[in-house]
Amino acid sequence: MASSVRQLPHSPDGGTAVDELEVQFGIVKLDYERTLGLLDGVSRTRATMRAAGVTVYLGFLSLAVESKSWILVVAAALVALLFAANDAQLHWLYREALRRSNSLERLLQHRVRALDRRYDPYPIKRLRADLERYQFGALGNLPRGSVRRVLRTVSPAAVVLYALPVVTAVVAAFFV
């Protein structure tokens, strides 16, 4: 393998093209690991917030029914809406981070193809072009969140699930 490295073209600073690619892919690997950490953190936060949301919602709703207070029912409905908005935003963030991790995986696949086919210049040219477009940073390269972007990612089933606690609170208000 050492002889094949010597035969590859040298870069202007005296290093080999393979050395440059190794450094670049060390950076890509670091970015991929950070993106996976972001995905893990968003997943954990989403699960924790869902549990907290259900707990707070049911607490307000049970207090409202017990004390026959329609103000607490309204508070329960507002809590449900706030947690639904937070969940939708976390879902959007997860999808964007997942999209980024998928693009990093494709970049790593191009690297593997280039290593497998050292005799073919096309995979290396494609890899270099992909590396030129690559931008480091899991957080810095996510698109800016907006209500429109978040709403585009919410499925109709999620809307029903988000609306169900609000409807339940409204029905409970009539019985209180």
Residue pairs with C-beta under 8 A, 6 or more apart in sequence:
4 118
5 16
5 18
6 16
8 16
8 17
8 18
9 16
9 17
10 16
10 17
11 17
11 19
11 20
17 124
21 111
21 114
21 127
21 131
24 131
25 108
25 111
27 136
28 104
28 107
28 108
28 111
28 131
28 134
29 108
31 104
31 136
31 137
31 138
32 101
32 104
32 105
32 108
34 138
35 97
35 100
35 101
35 104
35 138
36 101
37 138
38 97
38 138
38 139
39 94
39 97
39 98
39 101
42 90
42 93
42 94
42 97
43 94
45 90
46 87
46 90
46 91
46 94
49 83
49 86
49 87
49 90
50 83
50 87
52 83
53 79
53 80
53 83
53 86
53 87
56 79
56 83
57 76
57 79
57 80
57 83
57 165
60 72
60 73
60 75
60 76
60 79
61 72
61 73
61 76
61 168
61 169
61 172
63 69
63 72
64 70
64 71
64 72
64 73
64 75
64 76
64 169
64 172
64 173
64 176
65 172
65 175
65 176
68 176
69 176
70 173
70 176
73 169
73 170
73 172
73 173
73 176
74 169
74 173
76 165
76 169
76 172
77 165
77 166
77 169
77 170
80 162
80 165
80 166
80 169
81 162
81 166
84 162
84 165
87 162
88 150
88 151
88 153
88 154
88 158
88 162
89 145
89 150
91 150
91 153
91 154
91 158
92 145
92 149
92 150
92 153
93 142
93 145
95 153
96 142
96 143
97 138
97 142
100 138
100 141
100 142
106 130
107 127
107 130
107 131
107 134
110 123
110 126
110 127
110 130
111 127
113 123
113 127
114 123
114 124
114 126
114 127
116 123
117 123
135 141
143 149
154 162
